Amino acid sequence: MSIKDSINHAKAEAKEVVGKVTGDKKTETEGAAEKFADKVKDAVEDVKDSVEGAIEGVKNAVHKDEK
């Protein structure tokens, strides 16, 4: 997670807490939705990294067999 992602997560968390404390359901929901979106983004990035690693592994195996 990059610094930018960490800052965005902290903002979303703060927004949710402020909404809870003030009783503002809209702000609370927006914060929760932003946190959820951050988690989905992180999961997608993890899957992307895994797929890229698997592809690289296959490429290495193919090139090894060619030698």
PDB file of N, CA, C and O in Angstrom:
ATOM      1  N   MET A   1       0.855  -1.175   0.000  1.00  0.00           N
ATOM      2  CA  MET A   1       0.000   0.000   0.000  1.00  0.00           C
ATOM      3  C   MET A   1       0.898   1.234   0.000  1.00  0.00           C
ATOM      4  O   MET A   1       1.801   1.366   0.826  1.00  0.00           O
ATOM      5  N   SER A   2       0.634   2.118  -0.927  1.00  0.00           N
ATOM      6  CA  SER A   2       1.436   3.334  -1.031  1.00  0.00           C
ATOM      7  C   SER A   2       1.033   4.346   0.039  1.00  0.00           C
ATOM      8  O   SER A   2       0.014   4.189   0.712  1.00  0.00           O
ATOM      9  N   ILE A   3       1.838   5.369   0.180  1.00  0.00           N
ATOM     10  CA  ILE A   3       1.528   6.423   1.147  1.00  0.00           C
ATOM     11  C   ILE A   3       0.214   7.086   0.769  1.00  0.00           C
ATOM     12  O   ILE A   3      -0.606   7.391   1.636  1.00  0.00           O
ATOM     13  N   LYS A   4       0.013   7.310  -0.527  1.00  0.00           N
ATOM     14  CA  LYS A   4      -1.225   7.927  -0.996  1.00  0.00           C
ATOM     15  C   LYS A   4      -2.427   7.063  -0.609  1.00  0.00           C
ATOM     16  O   LYS A   4      -3.446   7.583  -0.156  1.00  0.00           O
ATOM     17  N   ASP A   5      -2.309   5.749  -0.787  1.00  0.00           N
ATOM     18  CA  ASP A   5      -3.390   4.839  -0.422  1.00  0.00           C
ATOM     19  C   ASP A   5      -3.644   4.866   1.084  1.00  0.00           C
ATOM     20  O   ASP A   5      -4.792   4.822   1.526  1.00  0.00           O
ATOM     21  N   SER A   6      -2.571   4.939   1.868  1.00  0.00           N
ATOM     22  CA  SER A   6      -2.714   5.002   3.324  1.00  0.00           C
ATOM     23  C   SER A   6      -3.424   6.285   3.750  1.00  0.00           C
ATOM     24  O   SER A   6      -4.265   6.270   4.649  1.00  0.00           O
ATOM     25  N   ILE A   7      -3.082   7.382   3.103  1.00  0.00           N
ATOM     26  CA  ILE A   7      -3.725   8.665   3.416  1.00  0.00           C
ATOM     27  C   ILE A   7      -5.207   8.609   3.058  1.00  0.00           C
ATOM     28  O   ILE A   7      -6.053   9.058   3.831  1.00  0.00           O
ATOM     29  N   ASN A   8      -5.522   8.056   1.885  1.00  0.00           N
ATOM     30  CA  ASN A   8      -6.925   7.939   1.481  1.00  0.00           C
ATOM     31  C   ASN A   8      -7.709   7.056   2.442  1.00  0.00           C
ATOM     32  O   ASN A   8      -8.861   7.350   2.763  1.00  0.00           O
ATOM     33  N   HIS A   9      -7.085   5.975   2.901  1.00  0.00           N
ATOM     34  CA  HIS A   9      -7.746   5.092   3.870  1.00  0.00           C
ATOM     35  C   HIS A   9      -7.996   5.833   5.184  1.00  0.00           C
ATOM     36  O   HIS A   9      -9.069   5.713   5.775  1.00  0.00           O
ATOM     37  N   ALA A  10      -7.010   6.594   5.635  1.00  0.00           N
ATOM     38  CA  ALA A  10      -7.169   7.356   6.879  1.00  0.00           C
ATOM     39  C   ALA A  10      -8.275   8.403   6.743  1.00  0.00           C
ATOM     40  O   ALA A  10      -9.051   8.614   7.676  1.00  0.00           O
ATOM     41  N   LYS A  11      -8.348   9.055   5.584  1.00  0.00           N
ATOM     42  CA  LYS A  11      -9.415  10.037   5.355  1.00  0.00           C
ATOM     43  C   LYS A  11     -10.787   9.370   5.399  1.00  0.00           C
ATOM     44  O   LYS A  11     -11.724   9.896   6.000  1.00  0.00           O
ATOM     45  N   ALA A  12     -10.897   8.209   4.759  1.00  0.00           N
ATOM     46  CA  ALA A  12     -12.166   7.491   4.744  1.00  0.00           C
ATOM     47  C   ALA A  12     -12.555   7.071   6.155  1.00  0.00           C
ATOM     48  O   ALA A  12     -13.716   7.181   6.550  1.00  0.00           O
ATOM     49  N   GLU A  13     -11.580   6.592   6.904  1.00  0.00           N
ATOM     50  CA  GLU A  13     -11.827   6.185   8.295  1.00  0.00           C
ATOM     51  C   GLU A  13     -12.299   7.384   9.116  1.00  0.00           C
ATOM     52  O   GLU A  13     -13.261   7.286   9.879  1.00  0.00           O
ATOM     53  N   ALA A  14     -11.613   8.515   8.952  1.00  0.00           N
ATOM     54  CA  ALA A  14     -11.987   9.721   9.694  1.00  0.00           C
ATOM     55  C   ALA A  14     -13.394  10.177   9.312  1.00  0.00           C
ATOM     56  O   ALA A  14     -14.183  10.570  10.171  1.00  0.00           O
ATOM     57  N   LYS A  15     -13.690  10.123   8.049  1.00  0.00           N
ATOM     58  CA  LYS A  15     -15.011  10.540   7.570  1.00  0.00           C
ATOM     59  C   LYS A  15     -16.099   9.667   8.199  1.00  0.00           C
ATOM     60  O   LYS A  15     -17.139  10.169   8.625  1.00  0.00           O
ATOM     61  N   GLU A  16     -15.852   8.378   8.251  1.00  0.00           N
ATOM     62  CA  GLU A  16     -16.827   7.461   8.853  1.00  0.00           C
ATOM     63  C   GLU A  16     -17.012   7.763  10.333  1.00  0.00           C
ATOM     64  O   GLU A  16     -18.137   7.794  10.832  1.00  0.00           O
ATOM     65  N   VAL A  17     -15.906   7.983  11.031  1.00  0.00           N
ATOM     66  CA  VAL A  17     -15.977   8.271  12.472  1.00  0.00           C
ATOM     67  C   VAL A  17     -16.708   9.593  12.725  1.00  0.00           C
ATOM     68  O   VAL A  17     -17.559   9.680  13.610  1.00  0.00           O
ATOM     69  N   VAL A  18     -16.370  10.612  11.947  1.00  0.00           N
ATOM     70  CA  VAL A  18     -17.046  11.907  12.107  1.00  0.00           C
ATOM     71  C   VAL A  18     -18.542  11.741  11.881  1.00  0.00           C
ATOM     72  O   VAL A  18     -19.350  12.311  12.614  1.00  0.00           O
ATOM     73  N   GLY A  19     -18.909  10.973  10.883  1.00  0.00           N
ATOM     74  CA  GLY A  19     -20.322  10.712  10.629  1.00  0.00           C
ATOM     75  C   GLY A  19     -20.999  10.025  11.792  1.00  0.00           C
ATOM     76  O   GLY A  19     -22.129  10.362  12.148  1.00  0.00           O
ATOM     77  N   LYS A  20     -20.313   9.058  12.390  1.00  0.00           N
ATOM     78  CA  LYS A  20     -20.874   8.355  13.550  1.00  0.00           C
ATOM     79  C   LYS A  20     -21.042   9.300  14.731  1.00  0.00           C
ATOM     80  O   LYS A  20     -22.089   9.322  15.378  1.00  0.00           O
ATOM     81  N   VAL A  21     -19.999  10.082  15.007  1.00  0.00           N
ATOM     82  CA  VAL A  21     -20.013  10.979  16.176  1.00  0.00           C
ATOM     83  C   VAL A  21     -21.086  12.066  16.036  1.00  0.00           C
ATOM     84  O   VAL A  21     -21.764  12.412  17.003  1.00  0.00           O
ATOM     85  N   THR A  22     -21.225  12.591  14.826  1.00  0.00           N
ATOM     86  CA  THR A  22     -22.179  13.684  14.607  1.00  0.00           C
ATOM     87  C   THR A  22     -23.584  13.192  14.289  1.00  0.00           C
ATOM     88  O   THR A  22     -24.528  13.981  14.243  1.00  0.00           O
ATOM     89  N   GLY A  23     -23.721  11.897  14.070  1.00  0.00           N
ATOM     90  CA  GLY A  23     -25.024  11.349  13.719  1.00  0.00           C
ATOM     91  C   GLY A  23     -25.393  11.593  12.262  1.00  0.00           C
ATOM     92  O   GLY A  23     -26.554  11.459  11.878  1.00  0.00           O
ATOM     93  N   ASP A  24     -24.404  11.950  11.457  1.00  0.00           N
ATOM     94  CA  ASP A  24     -24.619  12.208  10.038  1.00  0.00           C
ATOM     95  C   ASP A  24     -24.446  10.900   9.272  1.00  0.00           C
ATOM     96  O   ASP A  24     -23.331  10.496   8.940  1.00  0.00           O
ATOM     97  N   LYS A  25     -25.575  10.250   9.001  1.00  0.00           N
ATOM     98  CA  LYS A  25     -25.534   8.937   8.340  1.00  0.00           C
ATOM     99  C   LYS A  25     -24.927   9.016   6.948  1.00  0.00           C
ATOM    100  O   LYS A  25     -24.247   8.086   6.515  1.00  0.00           O
ATOM    101  N   LYS A  26     -25.167  10.124   6.237  1.00  0.00           N
ATOM    102  CA  LYS A  26     -24.625  10.261   4.883  1.00  0.00           C
ATOM    103  C   LYS A  26     -23.100  10.254   4.915  1.00  0.00           C
ATOM    104  O   LYS A  26     -22.470   9.532   4.143  1.00  0.00           O
ATOM    105  N   THR A  27     -22.502  11.048   5.799  1.00  0.00           N
ATOM    106  CA  THR A  27     -21.042  11.108   5.912  1.00  0.00           C
ATOM    107  C   THR A  27     -20.479   9.769   6.383  1.00  0.00           C
ATOM    108  O   THR A  27     -19.451   9.308   5.887  1.00  0.00           O
ATOM    109  N   GLU A  28     -21.157   9.156   7.336  1.00  0.00           N
ATOM    110  CA  GLU A  28     -20.720   7.850   7.837  1.00  0.00           C
ATOM    111  C   GLU A  28     -20.729   6.815   6.706  1.00  0.00           C
ATOM    112  O   GLU A  28     -19.782   6.043   6.554  1.00  0.00           O
ATOM    113  N   THR A  29     -21.790   6.809   5.931  1.00  0.00           N
ATOM    114  CA  THR A  29     -21.907   5.857   4.832  1.00  0.00           C
ATOM    115  C   THR A  29     -20.873   6.128   3.748  1.00  0.00           C
ATOM    116  O   THR A  29     -20.294   5.194   3.194  1.00  0.00           O
ATOM    117  N   GLU A  30     -20.640   7.392   3.445  1.00  0.00           N
ATOM    118  CA  GLU A  30     -19.622   7.734   2.448  1.00  0.00           C
ATOM    119  C   GLU A  30     -18.244   7.246   2.898  1.00  0.00           C
ATOM    120  O   GLU A  30     -17.494   6.681   2.103  1.00  0.00           O
ATOM    121  N   GLY A  31     -17.915   7.462   4.165  1.00  0.00           N
ATOM    122  CA  GLY A  31     -16.632   6.995   4.686  1.00  0.00           C
ATOM    123  C   GLY A  31     -16.507   5.485   4.604  1.00  0.00           C
ATOM    124  O   GLY A  31     -15.465   4.961   4.210  1.00  0.00           O
ATOM    125  N   ALA A  32     -17.572   4.785   4.977  1.00  0.00           N
ATOM    126  CA  ALA A  32     -17.558   3.320   4.923  1.00  0.00           C
ATOM    127  C   ALA A  32     -17.418   2.849   3.478  1.00  0.00           C
ATOM    128  O   ALA A  32     -16.697   1.889   3.205  1.00  0.00           O
ATOM    129  N   ALA A  33     -18.100   3.516   2.557  1.00  0.00           N
ATOM    130  CA  ALA A  33     -18.017   3.135   1.147  1.00  0.00           C
ATOM    131  C   ALA A  33     -16.611   3.375   0.597  1.00  0.00           C
ATOM    132  O   ALA A  33     -16.090   2.565  -0.170  1.00  0.00           O
ATOM    133  N   GLU A  34     -16.005   4.485   0.993  1.00  0.00           N
ATOM    134  CA  GLU A  34     -14.641   4.770   0.542  1.00  0.00           C
ATOM    135  C   GLU A  34     -13.659   3.737   1.090  1.00  0.00           C
ATOM    136  O   GLU A  34     -12.748   3.311   0.381  1.00  0.00           O
ATOM    137  N   LYS A  35     -13.841   3.333   2.348  1.00  0.00           N
ATOM    138  CA  LYS A  35     -12.975   2.288   2.914  1.00  0.00           C
ATOM    139  C   LYS A  35     -13.144   0.978   2.152  1.00  0.00           C
ATOM    140  O   LYS A  35     -12.166   0.288   1.862  1.00  0.00           O
ATOM    141  N   PHE A  36     -14.388   0.641   1.832  1.00  0.00           N
ATOM    142  CA  PHE A  36     -14.657  -0.578   1.083  1.00  0.00           C
ATOM    143  C   PHE A  36     -14.006  -0.513  -0.294  1.00  0.00           C
ATOM    144  O   PHE A  36     -13.399  -1.486  -0.743  1.00  0.00           O
ATOM    145  N   ALA A  37     -14.131   0.624  -0.961  1.00  0.00           N
ATOM    146  CA  ALA A  37     -13.523   0.791  -2.286  1.00  0.00           C
ATOM    147  C   ALA A  37     -12.010   0.633  -2.208  1.00  0.00           C
ATOM    148  O   ALA A  37     -11.402   0.045  -3.102  1.00  0.00           O
ATOM    149  N   ASP A  38     -11.395   1.152  -1.142  1.00  0.00           N
ATOM    150  CA  ASP A  38      -9.949   0.990  -0.958  1.00  0.00           C
ATOM    151  C   ASP A  38      -9.581  -0.479  -0.815  1.00  0.00           C
ATOM    152  O   ASP A  38      -8.585  -0.934  -1.379  1.00  0.00           O
ATOM    153  N   LYS A  39     -10.395  -1.227  -0.053  1.00  0.00           N
ATOM    154  CA  LYS A  39     -10.114  -2.652   0.142  1.00  0.00           C
ATOM    155  C   LYS A  39     -10.242  -3.419  -1.177  1.00  0.00           C
ATOM    156  O   LYS A  39      -9.437  -4.304  -1.469  1.00  0.00           O
ATOM    157  N   VAL A  40     -11.255  -3.073  -1.964  1.00  0.00           N
ATOM    158  CA  VAL A  40     -11.436  -3.729  -3.260  1.00  0.00           C
ATOM    159  C   VAL A  40     -10.250  -3.418  -4.166  1.00  0.00           C
ATOM    160  O   VAL A  40      -9.730  -4.305  -4.843  1.00  0.00           O
ATOM    161  N   LYS A  41      -9.823  -2.160  -4.177  1.00  0.00           N
ATOM    162  CA  LYS A  41      -8.677  -1.761  -5.002  1.00  0.00           C
ATOM    163  C   LYS A  41      -7.433  -2.553  -4.593  1.00  0.00           C
ATOM    164  O   LYS A  41      -6.696  -3.044  -5.448  1.00  0.00           O
ATOM    165  N   ASP A  42      -7.204  -2.674  -3.285  1.00  0.00           N
ATOM    166  CA  ASP A  42      -6.046  -3.439  -2.806  1.00  0.00           C
ATOM    167  C   ASP A  42      -6.138  -4.904  -3.233  1.00  0.00           C
ATOM    168  O   ASP A  42      -5.137  -5.502  -3.628  1.00  0.00           O
ATOM    169  N   ALA A  43      -7.334  -5.478  -3.152  1.00  0.00           N
ATOM    170  CA  ALA A  43      -7.515  -6.880  -3.536  1.00  0.00           C
ATOM    171  C   ALA A  43      -7.248  -7.068  -5.025  1.00  0.00           C
ATOM    172  O   ALA A  43      -6.611  -8.042  -5.426  1.00  0.00           O
ATOM    173  N   VAL A  44      -7.732  -6.142  -5.839  1.00  0.00           N
ATOM    174  CA  VAL A  44      -7.509  -6.226  -7.284  1.00  0.00           C
ATOM    175  C   VAL A  44      -6.022  -6.119  -7.592  1.00  0.00           C
ATOM    176  O   VAL A  44      -5.511  -6.847  -8.443  1.00  0.00           O
ATOM    177  N   GLU A  45      -5.328  -5.223  -6.911  1.00  0.00           N
ATOM    178  CA  GLU A  45      -3.884  -5.087  -7.121  1.00  0.00           C
ATOM    179  C   GLU A  45      -3.151  -6.355  -6.727  1.00  0.00           C
ATOM    180  O   GLU A  45      -2.202  -6.758  -7.399  1.00  0.00           O
ATOM    181  N   ASP A  46      -3.586  -6.994  -5.634  1.00  0.00           N
ATOM    182  CA  ASP A  46      -2.967  -8.251  -5.206  1.00  0.00           C
ATOM    183  C   ASP A  46      -3.162  -9.344  -6.256  1.00  0.00           C
ATOM    184  O   ASP A  46      -2.233 -10.089  -6.568  1.00  0.00           O
ATOM    185  N   VAL A  47      -4.377  -9.433  -6.797  1.00  0.00           N
ATOM    186  CA  VAL A  47      -4.656 -10.431  -7.828  1.00  0.00           C
ATOM    187  C   VAL A  47      -3.809 -10.147  -9.066  1.00  0.00           C
ATOM    188  O   VAL A  47      -3.232 -11.060  -9.657  1.00  0.00           O
ATOM    189  N   LYS A  48      -3.740  -8.883  -9.448  1.00  0.00           N
ATOM    190  CA  LYS A  48      -2.936  -8.492 -10.617  1.00  0.00           C
ATOM    191  C   LYS A  48      -1.479  -8.911 -10.418  1.00  0.00           C
ATOM    192  O   LYS A  48      -0.862  -9.480 -11.319  1.00  0.00           O
ATOM    193  N   ASP A  49      -0.936  -8.627  -9.235  1.00  0.00           N
ATOM    194  CA  ASP A  49       0.449  -9.006  -8.950  1.00  0.00           C
ATOM    195  C   ASP A  49       0.638 -10.526  -9.001  1.00  0.00           C
ATOM    196  O   ASP A  49       1.649 -11.015  -9.504  1.00  0.00           O
ATOM    197  N   SER A  50      -0.337 -11.262  -8.480  1.00  0.00           N
ATOM    198  CA  SER A  50      -0.250 -12.724  -8.503  1.00  0.00           C
ATOM    199  C   SER A  50      -0.269 -13.264  -9.928  1.00  0.00           C
ATOM    200  O   SER A  50       0.502 -14.160 -10.273  1.00  0.00           O
ATOM    201  N   VAL A  51      -1.160 -12.708 -10.754  1.00  0.00           N
ATOM    202  CA  VAL A  51      -1.254 -13.152 -12.141  1.00  0.00           C
ATOM    203  C   VAL A  51       0.038 -12.819 -12.884  1.00  0.00           C
ATOM    204  O   VAL A  51       0.554 -13.647 -13.634  1.00  0.00           O
ATOM    205  N   GLU A  52       0.555 -11.622 -12.680  1.00  0.00           N
ATOM    206  CA  GLU A  52       1.811 -11.245 -13.330  1.00  0.00           C
ATOM    207  C   GLU A  52       2.944 -12.174 -12.906  1.00  0.00           C
ATOM    208  O   GLU A  52       3.782 -12.545 -13.728  1.00  0.00           O
ATOM    209  N   GLY A  53       2.975 -12.550 -11.634  1.00  0.00           N
ATOM    210  CA  GLY A  53       3.992 -13.475 -11.145  1.00  0.00           C
ATOM    211  C   GLY A  53       3.850 -14.848 -11.765  1.00  0.00           C
ATOM    212  O   GLY A  53       4.844 -15.485 -12.114  1.00  0.00           O
ATOM    213  N   ALA A  54       2.612 -15.307 -11.903  1.00  0.00           N
ATOM    214  CA  ALA A  54       2.374 -16.610 -12.510  1.00  0.00           C
ATOM    215  C   ALA A  54       2.795 -16.604 -13.977  1.00  0.00           C
ATOM    216  O   ALA A  54       3.398 -17.560 -14.463  1.00  0.00           O
ATOM    217  N   ILE A  55       2.473 -15.522 -14.672  1.00  0.00           N
ATOM    218  CA  ILE A  55       2.860 -15.413 -16.081  1.00  0.00           C
ATOM    219  C   ILE A  55       4.378 -15.421 -16.217  1.00  0.00           C
ATOM    220  O   ILE A  55       4.925 -16.086 -17.096  1.00  0.00           O
ATOM    221  N   GLU A  56       5.039 -14.696 -15.361  1.00  0.00           N
ATOM    222  CA  GLU A  56       6.504 -14.650 -15.394  1.00  0.00           C
ATOM    223  C   GLU A  56       7.088 -16.040 -15.117  1.00  0.00           C
ATOM    224  O   GLU A  56       8.069 -16.446 -15.741  1.00  0.00           O
ATOM    225  N   GLY A  57       6.477 -16.761 -14.177  1.00  0.00           N
ATOM    226  CA  GLY A  57       6.931 -18.120 -13.883  1.00  0.00           C
ATOM    227  C   GLY A  57       6.785 -19.047 -15.072  1.00  0.00           C
ATOM    228  O   GLY A  57       7.666 -19.864 -15.338  1.00  0.00           O
ATOM    229  N   VAL A  58       5.677 -18.927 -15.789  1.00  0.00           N
ATOM    230  CA  VAL A  58       5.460 -19.753 -16.978  1.00  0.00           C
ATOM    231  C   VAL A  58       6.484 -19.391 -18.051  1.00  0.00           C
ATOM    232  O   VAL A  58       7.059 -20.272 -18.691  1.00  0.00           O
ATOM    233  N   LYS A  59       6.709 -18.090 -18.243  1.00  0.00           N
ATOM    234  CA  LYS A  59       7.707 -17.661 -19.233  1.00  0.00           C
ATOM    235  C   LYS A  59       9.078 -18.239 -18.905  1.00  0.00           C
ATOM    236  O   LYS A  59       9.781 -18.727 -19.791  1.00  0.00           O
ATOM    237  N   ASN A  60       9.453 -18.184 -17.638  1.00  0.00           N
ATOM    238  CA  ASN A  60      10.757 -18.714 -17.227  1.00  0.00           C
ATOM    239  C   ASN A  60      10.837 -20.220 -17.460  1.00  0.00           C
ATOM    240  O   ASN A  60      11.877 -20.732 -17.876  1.00  0.00           O
ATOM    241  N   ALA A  61       9.747 -20.926 -17.194  1.00  0.00           N
ATOM    242  CA  ALA A  61       9.734 -22.373 -17.392  1.00  0.00           C
ATOM    243  C   ALA A  61       9.855 -22.712 -18.875  1.00  0.00           C
ATOM    244  O   ALA A  61      10.558 -23.650 -19.250  1.00  0.00           O
ATOM    245  N   VAL A  62       9.174 -21.950 -19.703  1.00  0.00           N
ATOM    246  CA  VAL A  62       9.234 -22.200 -21.161  1.00  0.00           C
ATOM    247  C   VAL A  62      10.624 -21.930 -21.669  1.00  0.00           C
ATOM    248  O   VAL A  62      11.170 -22.728 -22.431  1.00  0.00           O
ATOM    249  N   HIS A  63      11.213 -20.815 -21.263  1.00  0.00           N
ATOM    250  CA  HIS A  63      12.575 -20.476 -21.732  1.00  0.00           C
ATOM    251  C   HIS A  63      13.597 -21.469 -21.207  1.00  0.00           C
ATOM    252  O   HIS A  63      14.580 -21.754 -21.891  1.00  0.00           O
ATOM    253  N   LYS A  64      13.392 -21.995 -20.027  1.00  0.00           N
ATOM    254  CA  LYS A  64      14.313 -22.984 -19.466  1.00  0.00           C
ATOM    255  C   LYS A  64      14.260 -24.270 -20.292  1.00  0.00           C
ATOM    256  O   LYS A  64      15.283 -24.906 -20.547  1.00  0.00           O
ATOM    257  N   ASP A  65      13.051 -24.636 -20.701  1.00  0.00           N
ATOM    258  CA  ASP A  65      12.893 -25.859 -21.507  1.00  0.00           C
ATOM    259  C   ASP A  65      13.494 -25.690 -22.902  1.00  0.00           C
ATOM    260  O   ASP A  65      13.892 -26.678 -23.518  1.00  0.00           O
ATOM    261  N   GLU A  66      13.566 -24.468 -23.409  1.00  0.00           N
ATOM    262  CA  GLU A  66      14.112 -24.226 -24.743  1.00  0.00           C
ATOM    263  C   GLU A  66      15.625 -24.344 -24.771  1.00  0.00           C
ATOM    264  O   GLU A  66      16.202 -24.551 -25.838  1.00  0.00           O
ATOM    265  N   LYS A  67      16.274 -24.219 -23.642  1.00  0.00           N
ATOM    266  CA  LYS A  67      17.743 -24.248 -23.583  1.00  0.00           C
ATOM    267  C   LYS A  67      18.282 -25.626 -23.502  1.00  0.00           C
ATOM    268  O   LYS A  67      19.498 -25.810 -23.445  1.00  0.00           O
TER     269      LYS A  67
END
